[in-house]
Amino acid sequence: MNLDLTEDQVLIRDAVRELCRGEFGTQAAKWDRDDTIPPAAIAKLAEIGLLGMNVPEEWGGLGYDSRTVTMVIEEIARVSAALAIMVAVHNSVGAYPIYAFGTEEQRKRYLPRLTTGAVGAFALSEPGSGSDASALLTTAKHDGDHYVLDGEKNWVTNGRHVWTFLVLARTNGPGAKGISAFIVENNQQGLTIGKSEDKMGLRGSDTVTLAFDHARVPASQRLGPEGEGFKLALQSLDAGRIGVASQALGVMTAAFHEAARYAQQRKAWGGPIAKLQAIQFKLAEMERRVQCARLLIRKAAWLKDTGQDFIRAASMAKLYATEAATWVTHQAIQVHGGYGYVKEYAVERYYRDARVMEIYEGTSEIQRLVIARSLLADGVRL
Ligand SMILES: Cc1cc2nc3c(=O)[nH]c(=O)nc-3n(C[C@H](O)[C@H](O)[C@H](O)COP(=O)(O)OP(=O)(O)OC[C@H]3O[C@@H](n4cnc5c(N)ncnc54)[C@H](O)[C@@H]3O)c2cc1C
């Protein structure tokens, strides 16, 4: 596994870094306060192609490998985790599945817009099913050349900015094999997009409910074969987990840097608190976790880019990086003392933003199940 970035990757990282730290850096706190990210920020990302990162160039995307995508998401998350999740969800489970599983017609209809500014979302979770996602109740009944969708989705990231929702619904009876995927457009009759959740963190990233009431979706908008929707969703989520890990890495790196900077400025007992061993140990432990997360993410991305099985590695990267982000951001507040608890300092935002990463795209408990099952399937003796 090569740990060095290529020349191209350095150029890409620096360009994204400049945009994020320059233009977005001054606005991220306001987006959090106002709980909204302006469409202009999304348009800016689209302008440099970041809404089509993993779609091949022939379909209007940039054709980045997984390693490059993780690097871009990390850079965005260092400034705004809310913007980073918007980009990560759009790319990994909004646009890419249409390329990977779509027909020629679906690719032609959706990819040109989804790679240049229109936003995609993913609607699997429901009020009664999250981790146990294959228990979903939304139905899609075949009726001539349409499917009629009824049911409710929740926690849909990007909901209010979205053109296309990738919706999972039940077509063929119970269990995972009864689920199919559909591309549903935002102006679909019978679809109501609810209001955004009032969240603890990731403010600015909108998270909505969807209600389907006899929504007649053309059969041509079914993605993949009937009954294959759940498989397709899980495959997309496996890659998405490396993206969430990168988002966590970005937030914890930013928190670590803030803590290190503050520790060298804040004076107590006649000198900077960075001279106190208790603070030094915190900084050392933060850096250790940042670097461990980075290595796990690189390994998962490398496995994926070289066509190897990356599922366990993606879960390990997601589990480690998100739990580390919770810890690092928590400690960054501690290093700041009382000042860490007020909005004037960015660390309180990082802490609120990091917390949810242990929950979405598979909770920490579910990642542990995925890892254990994969180990046992490989014949590891207990
Ligand atoms: C901000 C945000 C954005 C989101 N975005 C999206 C999105 O874009 N699209 C989408 O479809 N969903 C999205 N989600 C939903 C998210 O994926 C779910 O919240 C998550 O999968 C957990 O499901 P749940 O909330 O129903 O919790 P539950 O599944 O009810 O879990 C509750 C607790 O039980 C534990 N648990 C459950 N099963 C097991 C088990 N077998 N073993 C051990 N412990 C277990 C869980 O780990 C958790 O601690 C989002 C959620 C949030 C908060």
The ligand as an ORCA input file, in Angstrom:
! r2SCAN-3c Opt
* xyz 0 1
  C     -28.297     13.335     10.791
  C     -28.717     12.009     10.216
  C     -28.663     11.825      8.834
  C     -29.084     10.613      8.268
  N     -29.119     10.479      6.909
  C     -29.702      9.394      6.359
  C     -29.929      9.304      4.946
  O     -29.530     10.188      4.179
  N     -30.605      8.243      4.456
  C     -31.058      7.242      5.266
  O     -31.665      6.298      4.752
  N     -30.856      7.270      6.601
  C     -30.195      8.322      7.172
  N     -30.005      8.399      8.535
  C     -30.517      7.315      9.375
  C     -29.419      6.509     10.048
  O     -28.756      5.716      9.099
  C     -30.063      5.719     11.189
  O     -30.364      6.659     12.208
  C     -29.155      4.630     11.710
  O     -29.017      3.610     10.760
  C     -29.676      4.033     13.031
  O     -31.020      3.700     12.927
  P     -32.073      4.185     14.057
  O     -31.848      5.646     14.261
  O     -33.406      3.725     13.669
  O     -31.584      3.460     15.372
  P     -31.953      1.940     15.784
  O     -31.685      1.036     14.653
  O     -33.292      1.918     16.399
  O     -30.855      1.687     16.903
  C     -30.988      2.109     18.267
  C     -29.785      1.551     19.040
  O     -29.819      0.107     19.008
  C     -28.586     -0.370     18.492
  N     -28.794     -1.587     17.708
  C     -29.692     -1.792     16.712
  N     -29.561     -3.034     16.206
  C     -28.548     -3.623     16.887
  C     -27.922     -4.907     16.836
  N     -28.317     -5.849     15.955
  N     -26.928     -5.167     17.708
  C     -26.506     -4.225     18.603
  N     -27.062     -2.995     18.700
  C     -28.056     -2.701     17.852
  C     -28.061      0.750     17.598
  O     -26.670      0.627     17.376
  C     -28.447      1.968     18.426
  O     -27.497      2.169     19.431
  C     -29.533      9.564      9.115
  C     -29.552      9.763     10.504
  C     -29.158     10.955     11.053
  C     -29.221     11.123     12.555
*
